[in-house]
Amino acid sequence: MPSHVTPRGNPDFEPVFGPVLEQIVGLLEAEAGVLWVWEETAAAYVPALCRGRGSWAAPWSPSHPEGIGRGDLDPSQETLLFDDLPPDSPLPAGEQKIRSFASVPIAVRASGAGFLALYSRRRGHFASRDLRFLQMVGELMGRTIEQLGAAGGAQAGPTAGSIAEFRQVGDVSSMLIDAVDVGVLVLDTEGRWSFGNRQIYEMLGYEPGEGPGRSGGPDPDAPPGFRASDLARLKRRDRACVFETRLFRKDGSTFTALVSSTPRRGASEESLGTIVLVTDITERKQWDQQVLRSEKLAALGTLAAGVAHNINNVLAAIVARTDLLLRQVQDRELKRWLNSIQQSALDGASTVRRLQDFARTGAPESMVPVDLNGVITEVLQFTQARWKDEAELKGTRIDVVTELGDTPLITGNPPELREVFTNVILNALDAMPDGGCLIVRTCVEPGRDEGPWVEAVFEDTGVGMTEEVRQKIFDPFFTTKGVKGTGLGLSTSYGIVARHRGSISVESELGRGSRFCVAFPVPAELPRSPEDHARPVGRRTGRILVIDDEPHLRDVITNLLRLEGHMAVGVGSGIEGVEAFRVEPFQVVITDLGMPDLTGLEVARKVRELNPEVKLILCTGWNAAVSQTEQEAVGIDRLLEKPFRLDKLLRLVHELLRTGAQAEPRRQR
């Protein structure tokens, strides 16, 4: 039988705290627990109550039954946690080769002070969560001792009347077990539910007063919420086990749980059943999945960024060559074929650009004040052909209901936000092949710690999705649309929302539709809107230097500029470009960013030093690899992402020549 010690002049705490200490030792899988109290006559802490587990159960008491004095470390004044207790420790470790020690103070005004200590033979046995639980236990024990002392006198000990009076407030053992932040379930030797704390009933969806084990004895049925395979694990009596599973609530819904079971042993090592600890890790799993998804996207983006420059150079040459051919070919059939080739190259560039987006973790460069309602209205108008015209042609009907609230402005990149909402809406439309209803609503959510957020919610009545699909919905290349889908729409949206410091989530059940929620923080201060730099573009000719290490693209650009009447010179490296600019005056320099000798930024800096009036166009296959700050530092006038249409390049050249028309280029040596 477990032993207990009643020290001189101190009350007998066995009737109240004996069962409590025994359960705490079992729950935390400690070897032993001791309630130490201060005794004035001995001027020492003496063991008021001891409890052991397994081979330590009877009889056991500390190696200092006569008490220990106050040393440098006073457990009655501070919380202590030792992962590896030194052999010469002044703490009451006993002679049982204790390695880990955890203690919390018990402040008792009426009966002095003390502390509750737990001991384990294993290094690092106790965790910070165990310590927080012990602190709650210590506070409750202190208040209990004070109440008992007030009822029977400071040294009188708990009487039958005082114990009964205290138990009217609530059973001490149940109160402590209910204070644990995990579900606690006790099974008997037959695997039947014999006890559960408040947390386990709440996890399984039971109201107060209902559920198994409420009759006062073991429940005859198998514990609800567990699969048969889980119950088989819990019935094992030879060792403890820890596993992750999904438990069922009373209403049939599920949640992810971490389950830990420990066999209970009596004084003679006989089996008493099993203690089961259940932790709801649903939020932790969601967070882990979000982190994993972000890591996947970042890894994919890094990979894409590594090859994007070369791919975009090839695609840029294809687009530019077909542009030149389209200017010279008159045959309609050939034009159609050339347009098809060019569109395929542009589609490939779009895919590369989406992959590159995953590597971008910072906020978009062009962040401006945005009315989310306005963006959503534009997207609904843009997609009307899908949800209205196409649906009517198929003989179905999709109703779009808007409930746009009064929302403040946020900061964002309008094109990127339009892409997010377009992807979400098209995804909802694809989920309703036989028609249905799409509800779009916006509102302000004030209940977040960092301030108000604007939420945009999209609810459809479509086919819904399984939990497995829902968990993968934002993964790149994951699609349920077969060859029709790229698997990049929602994953791209996820990356865009993350760069806006927002959040995107989805709730769905198979056959019951889906609900997407996209939320963005409301900024404390809105950025200023950029000035409109658009100017009327006139047709002017000038001297233009083209610097690119890709010969096919360089030749196409120079040939096009010459066809437009410009004097164009092409060179294949940054060093050659700087030397050519030093020899001849040029009004506009078109330079590639990634070159083996000098980068486009270095070229820009050097030619700007030679002529501050020169106009600079930086071409790059690295999507958004150059920030606005870097561009301004070297005086880049325009950034052009590869592949580009030649018409766009010509417009930029004409625009820059027009802006610099007042000043003739100056040669500097």
N, C-alpha and C positions, 0 to 999 in steps of 0.2 A: 504494500500500500504506500502511496506517497506520504512522505513525512512532512511535518510542520513543526516549527520551533516557536515557543512562546517565551520571549525574553522577559527578564526581570522588569517589573513595574510597567510593562506595556500591555495594551489590550490584546486579546486573542482575535486576530483578523481572519482566522480560518473560515468561520461561517459565511463571511461575505466575499473574501478575496480568493479563497482556495480554489473554487471552480473556475474563477476568472483567470487566475495565473496559470492553471493547468491548460486552459484553452489557448491562451496566448503562446505558451511554450509549444503546443502542438501546431498552431497556425503558422508560426514563424520557423518551425522545425529546428528549434534550439535544443541544446542538451539539457539546459536547466534555466530556471528563473528564480530570482530572490528579491523579496521586498526587504530592504534595509531601512531601519528607523534609528534615529538618534536617541540614545539613552543618557540622560544627564548624570546619573550616579556612576556610570561606567566611563563617562566622557568618551563614548565611542559609538560607531554605528553597529548595531547588532541585527542578526537575521530574524525578522519577525515572521517570515513565511518563506518556505522553499518548495519548489516543485521541479521534478526531473522527468525525463522521457526515456522510454526504452530501458536499457540496462542501468540508467541513472535514476530510475523511478523510486527505488526504495532500498535502504534509506539513504538519503543524501542531504548534506548540509555543507556550507562553505568550510574552508580550512581555517577560518578565523571565527569559530563560534563565540569566542569571548569578545569579539568586536574588533573594529579597526578604527584608528584615529583619523583626523583630518590631515591630509598631506598636501603636497603641492597641487595635486589634482583632486578637487572635491566634487564628487558626482552629485552631491545635493545642491550644487550651485550652477552647474553647467551640464549640457548634454555632451556625452562622450561616445565616440565610435572608433574602435580600434580594429583594423583589418588583420593585424598580426601583433598580438599582445606580447611585449617583451617578457622574458622569464622573470626578471627582477621587478616587474611592475608592482607598485604598492596597492593596486586595485585588487579587490577580493576575487581572484581568479581560481582559488582552490588548488587542489593537487591533482586535477583530472586532465592535465595537458590542454588547457583551454587556449585557443588561438584567437578567436574573435570575441569581442566584448562590446555590448551596447547598453547604455544606461541613460535614464532621464530623471530629472529631479522631481520630487514630490514635496510640494510646499504645504505644510500643515501648521496653521497658526496656533491651534489649540494643543497639539501634541508634538511640537517640534518639527523637524524636517527629516527627510530621508530620500531614498532614491530606489528606483526599480531597475534591476540589472538582468540582462539575458546573456547566456554564455553558449559558445559553440566550439567544437574541436576543429572546425574547418576555417581556413584562412579566408578572409573576405566574405564571410557568410552573410552578414547583415548589410542591407542596402539603405539608401537615404529614405526610400518610401517606408521601410520598416521603422526607421527612426521617427518619422512623422506620425505613424500610427502609435508608437510607444509614447510620444508626447501627449497625444489625446488621452491615452490610458492613464498616464501619470496625472494629468489635470483632473480627470474623473475620480481617480483614487483619492487625490488630495481633498476634493470637495466632499467625497463620501466620508472620509475620516473626520472631517470637520463637522459634518451633519451628525455622525454617530457620537462624536465627542460632545456636541451641544445637547444631544438627547440624554446621554448617560454620564456625563462628566469626563474630564480630560483623561483620567487614568482608570475610569471604571470599566472601560471595555464595552463592546456592543452587547446590549441586553436583548432579550427576545422581543421586548416592546420596541426598542429602537430599530432593530433589524426589520420588524414588520412595518414600522413607520416608513423606513427607507424604501422597502420593496413596494410600498404604495406608489412611490414615484416611478418605479420601473425596475425590473430585474437588472442587477448590475452587469451580469454576464451578457445578457442580450443587448444591453445598452452599448457595451464596448464592442461587441461583434458587429452591431449595426453601424458603429462609427467607422468601420473599415471601408475604404473606397473601392473594394472589390466584392463580388458576390461570394458568399461562403455557403457551402452545401455539405451536410454531413450525411453519409450513407451508412446503413448498418451492414452487418456481415453478409446479408442477402442482396445487397445493392439497392435497398429500398430507401426512399427519402425519409429521414428522421428529423432533420432540422435544416432550416434555411434562414439567412439573415434578410434584412429589408432589401438590400441591394439585389440579391438574386431574384426575389419576387418581382421587383421593378424591372429588371432586365428581361424577364420572361413575360412581362406584360400583365401581371396579376394586380388586381386592386387590393387595398388593405383588407385583410381578413379572409381572402380567398386564396386557393392554391393548395398544392399537396403538402402533407405534413401538418396541417392546421388542427387535426383532430386530437393531437396530444400524443399520438403513437406513430410508428412507421407507416407510411402510405403503402397500401398493398400493390399498387401499380408501379410500373417502371417510371423513373424520374422523367417528367415531360421535358421537351426541348432538345433532348440529346438523340443522336442517331444510335442505332443498335451497335455499330462498330465503336462509337465513343463509349457507350456503357460497358462494352467488353473490356476496354482499356481501364476504365475506372474500377472494375471489380478485381483487378490484379492485386494480390496481397503481398507479392514478393519485393516490389520496388516502387518508388515514386515515378511519375511520368509527367511530361509536359508536352502539350500538342496544341496546334491551332486548328480550329474547326468553325463551322457555321451552326449556330443554335437557332431553334425555332421559338418564336414568341407565341403567345396564346392565340393571336389572330392569324397565325400562319406566316407572318413576315419573318425574315431572318436577319441575323447580325453576325459579324465576325468576332470570335472570342478566342482568347488564350486560356487554356484550361490546364490547371496544375493539380495533381492528386497526390496525396500522401497517405500511406496505410497507417491506421491507428493501432497502437499496441498497448496491451495491459501490462501490469507489474510482472507477470510471468510470461511475457512475450506472446500472449494469446492475441488473436486478431479481434479488434473492436469495430472494424469497418474502415471507412475512408473519409478523409477530409478533402473536399474539392474547393479550389479557389478559381473563380471565373472573372476574367477581366474583359470588358468590352473594348476591343481594339479597332472598331470600325473607323473612327476618325484617324487613328494612327495609320491604318492601312491605306486610307484615302490619301493621306499626306505622303506616305511612302510611294504610292503610285504616281502622285503628282511629281515628286522629285525624280522618280525613275523616268517618267515621260519627258521631263525637262532635260534630263541627261541624255536620253535617246535623241531628242531633237537637236541638242547642242552637238552631239557626236556626229549626227548626220549632216548638220550644217557645216561643221568643220571639214568633214570629208568633201562636201560639195564645194566649199570655198577653195579647197586645194586644187580642184580640176576645173573650176568655173572659168578661169582666165583663158585657158587653152581652148575649151569648148566654145566660149563666146567669140574668140578670135576666128575660129572656123566658121561659126554661124554668121558672123559679121561679114566675112568674105562672100558667103553664099548670098546673103541678103543684098549686099552691095552689087555683086555681079548681075543678079537677076534684075535689080533696079536699072542698071545700064542697058541690059538687053531689052527690057520693057520699053525703054526710050527709043530703041532702034527698030524693034520688030513691029510689023504692021499686021501680020497674019493673026486673026482672032483665035484660032485654035492654039497657036504657039503662045500667045499671050495668056490663054487660060492655063496652059501647062506651066508657064513661068510663074504665074500668080500662085498656083498650087505649090510649087517648089518653095517660093518665098514664104508662104503662109506656114508650111511645115517647119521651116527654119525658125520663124518667129514663135511658133508653138513650142519648139524645143528650147528656145531662149526663155520663154515664160516658165517652163518647168525648172530650168536651172535657177532662175531668179527666185522661185518659190523655195527651192532647196537652200539657197543662200540665206534666205530670210531666217532660217532656223538658227544660224550662227550668230545672228544679231540679237544681243541681249540688252543693249541700251535702248533708250527711248528714241523714237523716230526723230530725224533732224527737224523737219518742218512741223512743229507742234504749234497749233493755233487754237483760238477759242472755237468750240464746236457745239452747235445745237443738235443734240442726239435725235430729237424728234424730227428735225429737218432732214438729217441723213437717212433716217428710217423711211420717211415719206418718199425721198428720192429713190431709194432702193425698191420700195413697193411699186412705184411707177415704172421703174426699169424692168422689174420682173413680171409686170402685168401680163405680158404676152404668154408667160408660162402658166400663171394661176387663173387667168381668165380666158384668153383666146384659145390656147392649146387645149384646156380642159373642155371648153365648149365644143371644139372640133371632135374630141373623143366621146362626146355625149355625157360628160360628167360635170360636176359643179363643185368648185372650191370657193367657199365664202371666206373672205379676209375681214376680220373685225379688228379695228384699231381702238385702243383705249390709251391715248397718249396723254400723260399727266403734265402738270406744270413743273418742268424740271430746269435746274440751273445749267449754265454752260459748263462743259468740261474742256480739258485740253487734249488735243489729239490730231492725228493726221487724217483728214477727210477721205482721201482715196483708200487708205488702209481700212478705215472703219466701214466704208461702203463694201469693201471686199468681205469683211467679217459677216456683216448682216446679209449680204447676198448669199454667201455660203450656207448660213443657217437657214434662210428662207427656202433656198433650193433644196436643201436636205429635207425640210419639212414637206415640201411639195412632192418630192420623190417618195415619201412615206405614205402618201395618200393617192395611190393610182386610181382608186375608184371614187375619188372625191372626198370631201370632208370640210373641216373648218380650221382655219388658222387664226388664232387670237394673238395680237401683238399689243403689248401694254408697256408703258414706261412709268416709273415712279421714283421717288426719292426714298432711300433707305437710311434713316438717321441712326440706326442702332449699332453702328460699328465704332470701335474704339478710336480709330484714326480720323473720324469725322464722317459727314454724310457721303453717300455714294448714289449715283444714278444707275438704276437697274433697267435693263430692257429684257422683257420676258417674251418668249415665243412658244405658244402651246398649240400642238396640232392633235388631231383626232385620228392619226394614222395608225400604221400597223404596230408601232412600238418596237422595242428591241429587248433581247434577253440581257441578263446581267453580264454575261460574258462579252457580248457585243458592246454594251455600254462602257465597260472598263477599257475597251480598246478604241473607242470612237475617235479619240484625238491622236492616235498613233499614226505616224506617216506610212503611207502606202496601204493602210488598212481600209478596205471598202467592202460593202455588201452588194454593190451594184454590178459586179462582174466586169466585163470589158468596158462598160460605159463609164466606170469611175476610175479616177487616178489615185484616190486615197490621200490626196494632198489638200483638199478643200478645208476640212475642219482642223487638220493639223496645222495648216498655215494660219488659220484663224486663231488657234490657240497661241501660236507664237506672236501674232500681232497684238492680241489682248495682253499677253504677258509684258510686251515692251511698253504698253500703255499703263503698266502697273495695275491692271484690272484683273478680273477673274471671269472664267467661263465654266459653267457646270451643266450637267444634263441629268434629268430624272426621267425614267421611262419604265414601262412594264409592257411585256408582250401582249399585243392586242388592245392596249389602252392608251396609245399615243405617247408623245414625248413632250418634255418641257425643258427648253434651253433658257438659261439665265446668264446674260452678259452684263457685268457691272463694272463701273469705272468710278474712281474717287473724284470728288468735287475739289478742285484746287483752291487753296487759300487765296491765291492771286493768279489772275489770268495773264498769259503772255500777250504782248502786243501783236496785232495782225501785221504780217509783212507787207511792205509797200508793193504796189503793183508795178513791176518793172517792164511790163509790156509796152513796147513802142511800135509805131507803125514801121513796117519793114519795106524799104525801097530796094530796088535792084541796082547794086553797085558792083564794080569789079575792083580787084586789088591784088597785092602780092601776098601769097600765102605759102607758109612752110609746113609740110606734113612730115611728122616724125613718128615712125612705127616700125618695129622689128619684124612685123608680119608682112612679107612682100606682096602677097596677093591683095590684102586689104589696102596697103599703101598705094599700090598701082591703081586700084579702082578709084580711090578718093582723088588722087592727083588727076587722073583722066577725066573724072566728072567735073572737077573744078575748071580744068582747061576747056571742056566743052561749054561751060557756063561763061567763058570769057576771062577767067582769072589767070594770072601768071602763077602757076603752082610748081613747087619744087618738093620732091620727096627724098628723104634720107632714111637709113635703116637703123640708126642708133642715136642715143642721147648726145654723145660726144660729137658726132657728125653734125647733129642739129644745132648745137651751140656754136660750132665753128662756122657753119653756113650762115647763121644769123649774124655772126661777127663780121662776115665778109659782105653780105648783102642786106639791105633793109627789107623787112617784111612787116606788113600791117597786122596779120593774123598768124598765130602759130597753133597748129593742131597737133597735139602730142599724146602718145599712148602713156598710160600710167606705168605698167609693168614692163621694164626693159632691162637687159642684163648689165649694162654699164652704169647709166644714170636713170633714175626713175623720172617719171613725168613731173613730179613735184620739184626735183632738183633741177631739171631743165627749165621749168617755169621760173624758178628763183634766179637762175643765171641770166636768162634772156631778159627778165624784168630789170635786172641790174644794168644790162646794156641799153635797154630802151624802156623807160617806165610807161610809155604810151602804148606799148604793144598789147594786142588783145589775145587772150589765151583760152583755148578750148582743150579740156582734159578728157580724153577718151579712156574708158576703163571697162574691162571684163569682170572686175571685182565689184559686184553690186554693192553700192553704198559703203565701199571700203574707205572712202575719203570723207571725213567729216567737214561740216561747214566751216569750222574753225581752221582746219588745215588748208582749205581752199582759200580762205581770206588771207591767211598768213603769207602765201606766195603770190596772191593776186590772180587766182583763177577766175575768169569771167563766166564760163559756162562749163557744166559737167555733162558729158554725153555717155550714156551707158550702152555698151555693145550687147547685142547687135542693134544697129539703128538704121532707119530708113534714110536714104540719101537726101530725100526732100527735107527731112528735119535738119540734117547737117547744113544744107544750103541756106535754110532759113536762119540758122544761127550765124552763119558767116555773113550773110547780108545784114543782119541786125547789128553785128559788131562793127562792120565797116561803116554803117550809117552813124553809129554813135561816135566813131573816131574820125568822122569826115572833116572836122574842123582843124585837126592837127596832122601835118605831114609826118611820116615816120622819120626819125632822126638816127643817123648812124653814129655809133660811139665805139671808140677803140681803146 
